[in-house]
């Protein structure tokens, strides 16, 4: 359960923003979306490699 302490006189928008940030860090929504359809381990590994290659390419271009 996510608990967000609310200070006296704190804006509700700011509190809601804190809650959303904490909720996103837990990764619940990401996990639910990934579980909607089964992805074979070989396909998952291939996608991870593609992402790693892409990130490495971006880092090289930055330097």
Backbone as XML, in Angstrom:
<?xml version="1.0"?>
<chain id="A" units="angstrom">
  <residue number="1" name="UNK">
    <atom name="N" x="0.842" y="-1.175" z="0.000"/>
    <atom name="CA" x="0.000" y="0.000" z="0.000"/>
    <atom name="C" x="0.888" y="1.238" z="0.000"/>
  </residue>
  <residue number="2" name="UNK">
    <atom name="N" x="0.536" y="2.199" z="-0.798"/>
    <atom name="CA" x="1.308" y="3.437" z="-0.903"/>
    <atom name="C" x="0.759" y="4.454" z="0.088"/>
  </residue>
  <residue number="3" name="UNK">
    <atom name="N" x="1.655" y="5.015" z="0.878"/>
    <atom name="CA" x="1.263" y="6.030" z="1.849"/>
    <atom name="C" x="1.980" y="7.326" z="1.501"/>
  </residue>
  <residue number="4" name="UNK">
    <atom name="N" x="1.209" y="8.392" z="1.353"/>
    <atom name="CA" x="1.771" y="9.707" z="1.054"/>
    <atom name="C" x="1.386" y="10.635" z="2.200"/>
  </residue>
  <residue number="5" name="UNK">
    <atom name="N" x="2.362" y="11.058" z="2.982"/>
    <atom name="CA" x="2.040" y="11.975" z="4.082"/>
    <atom name="C" x="1.650" y="13.359" z="3.541"/>
  </residue>
  <residue number="6" name="UNK">
    <atom name="N" x="0.571" y="13.896" z="4.090"/>
    <atom name="CA" x="0.088" y="15.214" z="3.667"/>
    <atom name="C" x="0.397" y="16.207" z="4.778"/>
  </residue>
  <residue number="7" name="UNK">
    <atom name="N" x="1.120" y="17.251" z="4.426"/>
    <atom name="CA" x="1.469" y="18.277" z="5.402"/>
    <atom name="C" x="0.310" y="19.262" z="5.554"/>
  </residue>
  <residue number="8" name="UNK">
    <atom name="N" x="0.297" y="19.915" z="6.649"/>
    <atom name="CA" x="-0.749" y="20.901" z="6.936"/>
    <atom name="C" x="-0.691" y="22.024" z="5.902"/>
  </residue>
  <residue number="9" name="UNK">
    <atom name="N" x="-1.805" y="22.264" z="5.225"/>
    <atom name="CA" x="-1.889" y="23.358" z="4.266"/>
    <atom name="C" x="-1.249" y="23.054" z="2.922"/>
  </residue>
  <residue number="10" name="UNK">
    <atom name="N" x="-0.852" y="21.795" z="2.681"/>
    <atom name="CA" x="-0.214" y="21.445" z="1.407"/>
    <atom name="C" x="-1.277" y="21.316" z="0.318"/>
  </residue>
  <residue number="11" name="UNK">
    <atom name="N" x="-0.921" y="21.745" z="-0.860"/>
    <atom name="CA" x="-1.828" y="21.718" z="-1.991"/>
    <atom name="C" x="-2.144" y="20.261" z="-2.367"/>
  </residue>
  <residue number="12" name="UNK">
    <atom name="N" x="-3.402" y="19.976" z="-2.668"/>
    <atom name="CA" x="-3.818" y="18.622" z="-3.019"/>
    <atom name="C" x="-3.188" y="18.172" z="-4.329"/>
  </residue>
  <residue number="13" name="UNK">
    <atom name="N" x="-2.952" y="19.102" z="-5.236"/>
    <atom name="CA" x="-2.321" y="18.759" z="-6.515"/>
    <atom name="C" x="-0.908" y="18.233" z="-6.297"/>
  </residue>
  <residue number="14" name="UNK">
    <atom name="N" x="-0.171" y="18.853" z="-5.406"/>
    <atom name="CA" x="1.194" y="18.433" z="-5.114"/>
    <atom name="C" x="1.203" y="17.031" z="-4.489"/>
  </residue>
  <residue number="15" name="UNK">
    <atom name="N" x="0.244" y="16.789" z="-3.603"/>
    <atom name="CA" x="0.132" y="15.485" z="-2.957"/>
    <atom name="C" x="-0.215" y="14.407" z="-3.983"/>
  </residue>
  <residue number="16" name="UNK">
    <atom name="N" x="-1.130" y="14.738" z="-4.879"/>
    <atom name="CA" x="-1.510" y="13.795" z="-5.924"/>
    <atom name="C" x="-0.320" y="13.483" z="-6.832"/>
  </residue>
  <residue number="17" name="UNK">
    <atom name="N" x="0.478" y="14.486" z="-7.120"/>
    <atom name="CA" x="1.665" y="14.302" z="-7.954"/>
    <atom name="C" x="2.660" y="13.354" z="-7.266"/>
  </residue>
  <residue number="18" name="UNK">
    <atom name="N" x="2.831" y="13.515" z="-5.947"/>
    <atom name="CA" x="3.709" y="12.623" z="-5.186"/>
    <atom name="C" x="3.202" y="11.190" z="-5.247"/>
  </residue>
  <residue number="19" name="UNK">
    <atom name="N" x="1.879" y="11.031" z="-5.093"/>
    <atom name="CA" x="1.280" y="9.700" z="-5.143"/>
    <atom name="C" x="1.516" y="9.052" z="-6.500"/>
  </residue>
  <residue number="20" name="UNK">
    <atom name="N" x="1.273" y="9.803" z="-7.565"/>
    <atom name="CA" x="1.453" y="9.262" z="-8.911"/>
    <atom name="C" x="2.898" y="8.839" z="-9.153"/>
  </residue>
  <residue number="21" name="UNK">
    <atom name="N" x="3.844" y="9.641" z="-8.665"/>
    <atom name="CA" x="5.264" y="9.330" z="-8.831"/>
    <atom name="C" x="5.620" y="8.035" z="-8.097"/>
  </residue>
  <residue number="22" name="UNK">
    <atom name="N" x="5.134" y="7.894" z="-6.857"/>
    <atom name="CA" x="5.394" y="6.675" z="-6.082"/>
    <atom name="C" x="4.756" y="5.464" z="-6.748"/>
  </residue>
  <residue number="23" name="UNK">
    <atom name="N" x="3.547" y="5.636" z="-7.251"/>
    <atom name="CA" x="2.831" y="4.540" z="-7.893"/>
    <atom name="C" x="3.553" y="4.092" z="-9.155"/>
  </residue>
  <residue number="24" name="UNK">
    <atom name="N" x="4.063" y="5.033" z="-9.920"/>
    <atom name="CA" x="4.769" y="4.692" z="-11.156"/>
    <atom name="C" x="6.071" y="3.958" z="-10.857"/>
  </residue>
  <residue number="25" name="UNK">
    <atom name="N" x="6.736" y="4.328" z="-9.763"/>
    <atom name="CA" x="7.985" y="3.667" z="-9.393"/>
    <atom name="C" x="7.769" y="2.207" z="-9.006"/>
  </residue>
  <residue number="26" name="UNK">
    <atom name="N" x="6.579" y="1.865" z="-8.524"/>
    <atom name="CA" x="6.319" y="0.480" z="-8.156"/>
    <atom name="C" x="6.262" y="-0.422" z="-9.382"/>
  </residue>
  <residue number="27" name="UNK">
    <atom name="N" x="5.892" y="0.110" z="-10.548"/>
    <atom name="CA" x="5.873" y="-0.664" z="-11.788"/>
    <atom name="C" x="4.656" y="-1.548" z="-11.953"/>
  </residue>
  <residue number="28" name="UNK">
    <atom name="N" x="3.593" y="-1.257" z="-11.238"/>
    <atom name="CA" x="2.388" y="-2.084" z="-11.298"/>
    <atom name="C" x="1.756" y="-2.029" z="-12.687"/>
  </residue>
  <residue number="29" name="UNK">
    <atom name="N" x="1.577" y="-0.856" z="-13.218"/>
    <atom name="CA" x="0.933" y="-0.704" z="-14.524"/>
    <atom name="C" x="1.776" y="-1.359" z="-15.612"/>
  </residue>
  <residue number="30" name="UNK">
    <atom name="N" x="3.098" y="-1.175" z="-15.548"/>
    <atom name="CA" x="4.001" y="-1.764" z="-16.541"/>
    <atom name="C" x="3.887" y="-3.292" z="-16.521"/>
  </residue>
  <residue number="31" name="UNK">
    <atom name="N" x="3.819" y="-3.842" z="-15.317"/>
    <atom name="CA" x="3.715" y="-5.300" z="-15.189"/>
    <atom name="C" x="2.366" y="-5.805" z="-15.711"/>
  </residue>
  <residue number="32" name="UNK">
    <atom name="N" x="1.288" y="-5.083" z="-15.408"/>
    <atom name="CA" x="-0.027" y="-5.489" z="-15.903"/>
    <atom name="C" x="-0.070" y="-5.498" z="-17.424"/>
  </residue>
  <residue number="33" name="UNK">
    <atom name="N" x="0.498" y="-4.490" z="-18.038"/>
    <atom name="CA" x="0.499" y="-4.422" z="-19.501"/>
    <atom name="C" x="1.341" y="-5.540" z="-20.101"/>
  </residue>
  <residue number="34" name="UNK">
    <atom name="N" x="2.454" y="-5.863" z="-19.457"/>
    <atom name="CA" x="3.306" y="-6.921" z="-19.998"/>
    <atom name="C" x="2.653" y="-8.292" z="-19.847"/>
  </residue>
  <residue number="35" name="UNK">
    <atom name="N" x="1.782" y="-8.463" z="-18.866"/>
    <atom name="CA" x="1.116" y="-9.743" z="-18.636"/>
    <atom name="C" x="-0.122" y="-9.941" z="-19.505"/>
  </residue>
  <residue number="36" name="UNK">
    <atom name="N" x="-0.524" y="-8.939" z="-20.248"/>
    <atom name="CA" x="-1.706" y="-9.072" z="-21.082"/>
    <atom name="C" x="-1.498" y="-10.106" z="-22.183"/>
  </residue>
  <residue number="37" name="UNK">
    <atom name="N" x="-0.273" y="-10.205" z="-22.671"/>
    <atom name="CA" x="0.029" y="-11.178" z="-23.712"/>
    <atom name="C" x="1.353" y="-11.851" z="-23.378"/>
  </residue>
  <residue number="38" name="UNK">
    <atom name="N" x="1.433" y="-13.167" z="-23.610"/>
    <atom name="CA" x="2.650" y="-13.902" z="-23.314"/>
    <atom name="C" x="3.708" y="-13.588" z="-24.361"/>
  </residue>
  <residue number="39" name="UNK">
    <atom name="N" x="4.929" y="-13.349" z="-23.885"/>
    <atom name="CA" x="6.058" y="-13.107" z="-24.780"/>
    <atom name="C" x="7.091" y="-14.197" z="-24.508"/>
  </residue>
  <residue number="40" name="UNK">
    <atom name="N" x="7.468" y="-14.891" z="-25.579"/>
    <atom name="CA" x="8.433" y="-15.975" z="-25.418"/>
    <atom name="C" x="9.756" y="-15.421" z="-24.892"/>
  </residue>
  <residue number="41" name="UNK">
    <atom name="N" x="10.465" y="-16.196" z="-24.072"/>
    <atom name="CA" x="11.744" y="-15.737" z="-23.523"/>
    <atom name="C" x="12.753" y="-15.354" z="-24.604"/>
  </residue>
  <residue number="42" name="UNK">
    <atom name="N" x="12.759" y="-16.083" z="-25.719"/>
    <atom name="CA" x="13.706" y="-15.760" z="-26.792"/>
    <atom name="C" x="13.388" y="-14.400" z="-27.410"/>
  </residue>
  <residue number="43" name="UNK">
    <atom name="N" x="12.112" y="-14.094" z="-27.559"/>
    <atom name="CA" x="11.696" y="-12.807" z="-28.118"/>
    <atom name="C" x="12.017" y="-11.688" z="-27.131"/>
  </residue>
  <residue number="44" name="UNK">
    <atom name="N" x="11.793" y="-11.942" z="-25.845"/>
    <atom name="CA" x="12.088" y="-10.945" z="-24.811"/>
    <atom name="C" x="13.594" y="-10.622" z="-24.813"/>
  </residue>
  <residue number="45" name="UNK">
    <atom name="N" x="14.413" y="-11.678" z="-24.896"/>
    <atom name="CA" x="15.872" y="-11.496" z="-24.921"/>
    <atom name="C" x="16.296" y="-10.694" z="-26.151"/>
  </residue>
  <residue number="46" name="UNK">
    <atom name="N" x="15.693" y="-11.012" z="-27.296"/>
    <atom name="CA" x="16.015" y="-10.300" z="-28.541"/>
    <atom name="C" x="15.676" y="-8.817" z="-28.419"/>
  </residue>
  <residue number="47" name="UNK">
    <atom name="N" x="14.522" y="-8.521" z="-27.831"/>
    <atom name="CA" x="14.121" y="-7.122" z="-27.641"/>
    <atom name="C" x="15.076" y="-6.397" z="-26.697"/>
  </residue>
  <residue number="48" name="UNK">
    <atom name="N" x="15.509" y="-7.089" z="-25.622"/>
    <atom name="CA" x="16.461" y="-6.477" z="-24.690"/>
    <atom name="C" x="17.780" y="-6.170" z="-25.379"/>
  </residue>
  <residue number="49" name="UNK">
    <atom name="N" x="18.244" y="-7.079" z="-26.237"/>
    <atom name="CA" x="19.488" y="-6.841" z="-26.983"/>
    <atom name="C" x="19.342" y="-5.659" z="-27.930"/>
  </residue>
  <residue number="50" name="UNK">
    <atom name="N" x="18.198" y="-5.593" z="-28.624"/>
    <atom name="CA" x="17.959" y="-4.462" z="-29.525"/>
    <atom name="C" x="18.000" y="-3.140" z="-28.767"/>
  </residue>
  <residue number="51" name="UNK">
    <atom name="N" x="17.363" y="-3.118" z="-27.599"/>
    <atom name="CA" x="17.338" y="-1.901" z="-26.793"/>
    <atom name="C" x="18.742" y="-1.534" z="-26.318"/>
  </residue>
  <residue number="52" name="UNK">
    <atom name="N" x="19.508" y="-2.541" z="-25.891"/>
    <atom name="CA" x="20.873" y="-2.285" z="-25.420"/>
    <atom name="C" x="21.739" y="-1.732" z="-26.550"/>
  </residue>
  <residue number="53" name="UNK">
    <atom name="N" x="21.594" y="-2.277" z="-27.752"/>
    <atom name="CA" x="22.360" y="-1.787" z="-28.901"/>
    <atom name="C" x="21.974" y="-0.346" z="-29.207"/>
  </residue>
  <residue number="54" name="UNK">
    <atom name="N" x="20.685" y="-0.060" z="-29.152"/>
    <atom name="CA" x="20.203" y="1.293" z="-29.434"/>
    <atom name="C" x="20.747" y="2.293" z="-28.416"/>
  </residue>
  <residue number="55" name="UNK">
    <atom name="N" x="20.708" y="1.934" z="-27.140"/>
    <atom name="CA" x="21.193" y="2.831" z="-26.084"/>
    <atom name="C" x="22.691" y="3.053" z="-26.233"/>
  </residue>
  <residue number="56" name="UNK">
    <atom name="N" x="23.427" y="1.990" z="-26.555"/>
    <atom name="CA" x="24.874" y="2.127" z="-26.754"/>
    <atom name="C" x="25.169" y="3.059" z="-27.920"/>
  </residue>
  <residue number="57" name="UNK">
    <atom name="N" x="24.403" y="2.926" z="-28.980"/>
    <atom name="CA" x="24.589" y="3.786" z="-30.155"/>
    <atom name="C" x="24.350" y="5.246" z="-29.782"/>
  </residue>
  <residue number="58" name="UNK">
    <atom name="N" x="23.309" y="5.513" z="-29.005"/>
    <atom name="CA" x="23.025" y="6.887" z="-28.579"/>
    <atom name="C" x="24.159" y="7.442" z="-27.710"/>
  </residue>
  <residue number="59" name="UNK">
    <atom name="N" x="24.711" y="6.610" z="-26.832"/>
    <atom name="CA" x="25.789" y="7.057" z="-25.963"/>
    <atom name="C" x="27.049" y="7.375" z="-26.764"/>
  </residue>
  <residue number="60" name="UNK">
    <atom name="N" x="27.333" y="6.565" z="-27.784"/>
    <atom name="CA" x="28.509" y="6.813" z="-28.629"/>
    <atom name="C" x="28.363" y="8.113" z="-29.396"/>
  </residue>
  <residue number="61" name="UNK">
    <atom name="N" x="27.148" y="8.382" z="-29.907"/>
    <atom name="CA" x="26.898" y="9.607" z="-30.660"/>
    <atom name="C" x="27.034" y="10.823" z="-29.757"/>
  </residue>
  <residue number="62" name="UNK">
    <atom name="N" x="26.672" y="10.673" z="-28.480"/>
    <atom name="CA" x="26.736" y="11.776" z="-27.543"/>
    <atom name="C" x="28.174" y="12.188" z="-27.251"/>
  </residue>
  <residue number="63" name="UNK">
    <atom name="N" x="29.065" y="11.202" z="-27.237"/>
    <atom name="CA" x="30.488" y="11.487" z="-26.934"/>
    <atom name="C" x="31.177" y="12.088" z="-28.088"/>
  </residue>
</chain>
